Amino acid sequence: MMSPQEQVEQKARQAREAARQLSKISTAVKNAALEAMAHALIERQGYILECNQEDVKRAREKKLSEAMIDRLLLDESRLEGMAKGLREVADLPDPVGQVVKGWQRPNGLKIQQVRVPLGVIAFIYESRPNVTVDAAGLCLKSGNAIILRGGSEALRSNVAITHVITTAAEDEGIPPHAIQVIDTPDRAAVQHLMTLNQYVDVLIPRGGKSLIQAVTEHATMPVLYHGEGICHVYVDDDADLPMASNIVFNAKVQRPSVCNAMETLLVAEKIAPTFLPLISERLMNAKVELRGDERARAIVPAMKPATDEDWDTEYLALILSIKVVKDVDEAIEHINRHGSQLSDAIVTNNFAHAQKFLDEVDSASVYVNASTRFTDGGEFGLGAEIGISTQKLHARGPMGLQELTTTKYVVEGDGQVR
């Protein structure tokens, strides 16, 4: 019987061979496989939901937070959304083989820069078993083999989902082992995976600070990470207050357990006495715990005091820190100091303030008069995402199909020598 390390190394070797085969698969075959995977998710939903309920039951027994359980939970609606995401990926242009640019040199050489798959992607992530489907679909369409390693709390769900979609994909001509899951919770397996740079081209971690830190410290291959989501909304002194109220409420309440939910609200001092009482009442009615600085609490005494730690915390829950700032400059300074460079928004009717915010906030997605909740591959028209990169190389923001490719130069000559 193989050890966890031997098992994961075998999967990595198999993924390397599958990646070579997958890179030659036609777009038509890949699209047919994605459609079959979507169909199988709905057809086998009873089996998947049963396995998911086992995970949810164990999560409750372990007293995991409600935010974590919400991320873990699947239902018919979420399965429909997962299937829809696969179909949307099938409808997108295949990036493999796309010519980025081309030119001819004076010596007659014809040079093209062409998109190609990255190869083998290892994907380590927490909770949210729907991410299993998004990642598998995107990697298949972009010609990459993928090794999935979800959190132990979602192990049964992820194994069931992977079994369903790989069976459907292989029936349509996708090579075996193009999509694999590490089906042991043993940490030794994932630690060994991080060292297999001879087989794995890129490692993508998606989760909390401790996961990102562990991966960036120990991985021997390039890492594309999806970091924290400490997102801000700044309500400017020239904001439309009803619009601001709707944006703030949506950014915090619509789904607080995800990375693009707002964690800190910044309000310009000129409109704070008018805006804060209105939005605070609305948020508290939705059971949001408010933590304010001294100036915010002077206006709404029901807020709890905010600490220095609050400005650097991703709550992933119905908790919101609130700070009154002098103007757009102080808002930008606060965001660039405390934000995670994922998503930040300004609500304003002042063009100059909006432009300044867009120019100076150093985040992957920056918004004017819209909720941070739109930072999502599906909402951006990418079909799905494997994560939201808060890095600057080689991808930034929602990572869709193109971000899962690299390029090579194709050079044609007729005998040129140097």
Sequence and secondary structure as in RCSB ss.txt:
>XXXX:A:sequence
MMSPQEQVEQKARQAREAARQLSKISTAVKNAALEAMAHALIERQGYILECNQEDVKRAREKKLSEAMIDRLLLD
ESRLEGMAKGLREVADLPDPVGQVVKGWQRPNGLKIQQVRVPLGVIAFIYESRPNVTVDAAGLCLKSGNAIILRG
GSEALRSNVAITHVITTAAEDEGIPPHAIQVIDTPDRAAVQHLMTLNQYVDVLIPRGGKSLIQAVTEHATMPVLY
HGEGICHVYVDDDADLPMASNIVFNAKVQRPSVCNAMETLLVAEKIAPTFLPLISERLMNAKVELRGDERARAIV
PAMKPATDEDWDTEYLALILSIKVVKDVDEAIEHINRHGSQLSDAIVTNNFAHAQKFLDEVDSASVYVNASTRFT
DGGEFGLGAEIGISTQKLHARGPMGLQELTTTKYVVEGDGQVR
>XXXX:A:secstr
   HHHHHHHHHHHHHHHHHHHTT  HHHHHHHHHHHHHHHHHTHHHHHHHHHHHHHHHHHTT  HHHHHHH   
HHHHHHHHHHHHHHHHS   TT EEEEEE TTS EEEEEEEE  EEEEEE S THHHHHHHHHHHHTT EEEEE 
 GGGHHHHHHHHHHHHHHHHHTT  TTSEEE     HHHHHHHTT TTT SEEEEES HHHHHHHHHH SS B  
B    EEEEE TT  HHHHHHHHHHHHHS TTSTTSEEEEEEETTTHHHHHHHHHHHHHHTT EEEE HHHHHH 
TTSEE  GGGGG    SSEEEEEEESSHHHHHHHHHHH  SSEEEEE S HHHHHHHHHH  SSEEEESS GGG 
STTTTTSS  S EE SSSS  EE  TGGGEEEEEEEE SS   
